[in-house]
Amino acid sequence: MWSYAVLLAASSVIFTLAERRWPRCSQPVLRRSWGWDVALLVFNAEVMGALVAIGLVFVLPYSTVIRFRTWLPLDWLAGRSAVAQMLALLLVKDFLQW
């Protein structure tokens, strides 16, 4: 079975070549607004992922959250600032995602 990174790279190459061959509208690969594309990529991957993770706490059954807390006690993090908690959430989310 191929890894996620290989499949992602292969699909990126395939879609880039297809877009170059049959473009919907002509445009260079690196447009003037490529920085905005990168910003949206980071926002969707990190910030929206964190918000979805926070939202899942309210959707998941309470017993699932309690069971998770016994595996990974996070009481020491509860007294920290919201910024520290968000950074910890992003870090844990990235590890769980990969």
FIDOSE-333074 format. One record per residue (C-alpha): x, y, z. Coordinates in steps of 0.1 Angstrom, whole numbers, plus 2048, in hexadecimal, padded with zeros to 3 digits. Layout:
residues N
+-----+-----+-----+
!   X !   Y !   Z !
+-----+-----+-----+
!   X !   Y !   Z !
...
+-----+-----+-----+
This chain:
residues 98
+-----+-----+-----+
!   X !   Y !   Z !
+-----+-----+-----+
! 800 ! 800 ! 800 !
! 80D ! 822 ! 7F7 !
! 812 ! 83D ! 811 !
! 7FC ! 85C ! 813 !
! 81A ! 872 ! 809 !
! 821 ! 85E ! 7E9 !
! 7FC ! 85F ! 7DF !
! 7FA ! 884 ! 7E6 !
! 819 ! 88B ! 7D2 !
! 80D ! 876 ! 7B5 !
! 7EB ! 886 ! 7B4 !
! 7FB ! 8A8 ! 7B5 !
! 811 ! 8A0 ! 797 !
! 7F3 ! 891 ! 784 !
! 7DC ! 8AF ! 78A !
! 7F8 ! 8C8 ! 783 !
! 7FF ! 8B8 ! 762 !
! 7DA ! 8B5 ! 759 !
! 7D5 ! 8DA ! 762 !
! 7F3 ! 8E3 ! 74C !
! 7E6 ! 8CE ! 72F !
! 7C1 ! 8D8 ! 731 !
! 7BE ! 8F8 ! 745 !
! 79C ! 907 ! 74D !
! 7AB ! 929 ! 749 !
! 7CF ! 931 ! 741 !
! 7E4 ! 93B ! 75F !
! 808 ! 936 ! 76B !
! 810 ! 91B ! 784 !
! 81C ! 934 ! 79E !
! 803 ! 950 ! 79C !
! 807 ! 972 ! 7AD !
! 7F0 ! 966 ! 7C8 !
! 803 ! 946 ! 7D1 !
! 80A ! 953 ! 7F4 !
! 7E4 ! 955 ! 7FA !
! 7E1 ! 930 ! 7EE !
! 7FC ! 926 ! 808 !
! 7EB ! 93A ! 823 !
! 7CA ! 929 ! 81C !
! 7DB ! 907 ! 81C !
! 7EA ! 90D ! 83E !
! 7C9 ! 91B ! 84B !
! 7B5 ! 8FE ! 83F !
! 7CE ! 8E4 ! 84A !
! 7D6 ! 8F2 ! 86D !
! 7BC ! 90B ! 879 !
! 79D ! 8FA ! 86B !
! 7AB ! 8D8 ! 875 !
! 7AE ! 8E5 ! 899 !
! 78B ! 8F3 ! 898 !
! 77D ! 8D2 ! 88B !
! 790 ! 8C0 ! 8A7 !
! 781 ! 8D7 ! 8C1 !
! 75F ! 8D3 ! 8B2 !
! 762 ! 8AD ! 8B3 !
! 764 ! 8AF ! 8D9 !
! 740 ! 8BB ! 8D9 !
! 734 ! 8A1 ! 8C0 !
! 745 ! 882 ! 8CE !
! 734 ! 86F ! 8E9 !
! 740 ! 87A ! 90C !
! 74D ! 857 ! 914 !
! 765 ! 859 ! 8F6 !
! 774 ! 879 ! 903 !
! 777 ! 86B ! 926 !
! 788 ! 84C ! 919 !
! 7A1 ! 861 ! 905 !
! 7A9 ! 876 ! 924 !
! 7B3 ! 856 ! 937 !
! 7CC ! 84E ! 91B !
! 7DA ! 871 ! 919 !
! 7D5 ! 885 ! 938 !
! 7D6 ! 8AA ! 92F !
! 7CD ! 8BA ! 951 !
! 7EF ! 8CC ! 951 !
! 7E5 ! 8DD ! 931 !
! 7C3 ! 8EA ! 93E !
! 7D3 ! 905 ! 952 !
! 7E7 ! 913 ! 935 !
! 7DD ! 92F ! 91E !
! 7C6 ! 92A ! 900 !
! 7E4 ! 930 ! 8E9 !
! 7F8 ! 914 ! 8FA !
! 7DA ! 8FD ! 8F8 !
! 7D5 ! 905 ! 8D3 !
! 7FA ! 8FE ! 8CB !
! 7F7 ! 8DD ! 8DE !
! 7D8 ! 8D4 ! 8CB !
! 7E8 ! 8DC ! 8A9 !
! 807 ! 8C7 ! 8B3 !
! 7F2 ! 8A9 ! 8BE !
! 7DB ! 8AC ! 8A0 !
! 7F8 ! 8AB ! 888 !
! 806 ! 88C ! 899 !
! 7E5 ! 87A ! 898 !
! 7DF ! 884 ! 874 !
! 7FF ! 875 ! 868 !
+-----+-----+-----+
